[in-house]
């Protein structure tokens, strides 16, 4: 009964201590982000001044007049904010040190550990090493969050562009089970009607693809290049892909014997809207010797998708035009679909196989270029492992910090043990010590990382601009994934806790008699 009464009596103080610790941590993070703002605004100001002094620099061909004045004002505001946040933090820190015994937050071990962490009388070197440890963990966590978020943004942007050019699912005919890989157009129409009735299907359209050579002059001209012709139904294609949205010059909807050409392919052939090109089609049947069919075409538009291979090779036109090139009568290659959830296209593919007639198969957007998406995933994993080494190096500093703390507090450990503290209590004291350093470092790193992600996503053009003609985008894409942030913070914190085990175990094994004799 007495134990229960004591527990009820100390519960409000523990709750008060926990809230005080959270407020102190919040003020510390606010101060840390304010200092980062000063660094960011300083870099922005330096780049702005450089732009005005060197207008022809590769940073910005057209610098803004008077930009450095606004940047200077932003820097002064950041300095004032950091000063206010610093005063609040250090003022509350003094109060927390003074009244630590009133609201310990948790039990005896936590009280002693916080005392060692906050009170540094005679231990300036240990305090400096603790600061370096926190800074190392914070920088490693920040670097992981920023790099992974930018890579995730690039990955999603590439996947979005990829799925804008290629459909989510293609329904094809299996030549091993049928006499031909082509689908009669009337069968394709019936198949499209059945597919549009399926839940999850947004759009469906027939396509006819043919890889050939295109040249800008008839005969043995020098300007020629391989091209992949895609015959589409313009009325339906817009419901499946975004090809027509990528047109940057001319018309987006081609007519009969009219083509829309990729930008790089147009540059290689030196053509533009209104130019005439020639495509080499299929071998004419019924001839005594092989003859090649050359089809004259008119360029009516140029598109830019941002994908190098697509802009360098793709041409889209009507299905009838490609059928003339191939001397086909009412046949297509496949029917392609757009689904509501392309990330779960594998689940949809299994349902689709049960609906399709015999002799038909499917290809998902992931199957079209599996090496590409596997490389994207491996890049993120490799970068995660490499940057996690920064956190591991910082964790080694935590080991050094705790070892020096154990040496400095050897007599204190002896006194605690002589007063009845067991080995487990001493172990927990120094485990808490390393855990607090890890919590502070990972929290600060997460705050810095999120702040940098926001800057990169919204204001990175103040420092540099991406060449949109090369990357297809004019700013760095950033996607902050809460799950990935949680994984990064958890891994960093676990590494810090593991690094605290050995010094804490050594402190727990100290002989109290030898510890009291230590000088």
Secondary structure, 3 states (H helix, E strand, C coil): CHHHHHHHHHHHHHHHHHHHHHHHHHHHHHHHHHHHHHHHHHHHHHHHHHHHHCCCCCCCCCCCCCHHHHHHHHHHHHHHHHHHHHHHHHHHHHHHHHCCCCCCCCCHHHHHHHHHHHCCCCCHHHHHHHHHHHHHHHHHHHHHHHHHHHHHHHHHHHHHHHHHHCCCEEEEECCCCCCCCCEEHHHHHHHHHHHHCCCCEEEEEEEEEEEEEEECCCCCCCCEEEEEEEEECHHHHCCCCCHHHHEEEECCCCCCCEEEEEHHHHHHHCCCCCCEEEEEEEECCCCCCCCEEEEEEEEEEEECCCCHHHHHHEEEEEHHHHHHHHCCCCEECEEEEEECCHHHHHHHHHHHHCCCCCCEEEEEHHHHCHHHHHHHHHHHHHHHHHHHHHHHHHHHHHHHHHHHHHHHCHHHHHHHHHCCCCHHHHHHHHHHHHHHHHHHHHHHHHHHHHHHHHHHHHHHHHCCCCCHHHHCCCCCCCCCCHHHHHHHHHHHHHHHHHHHHHHHHHHHCCCHHHHHHCC
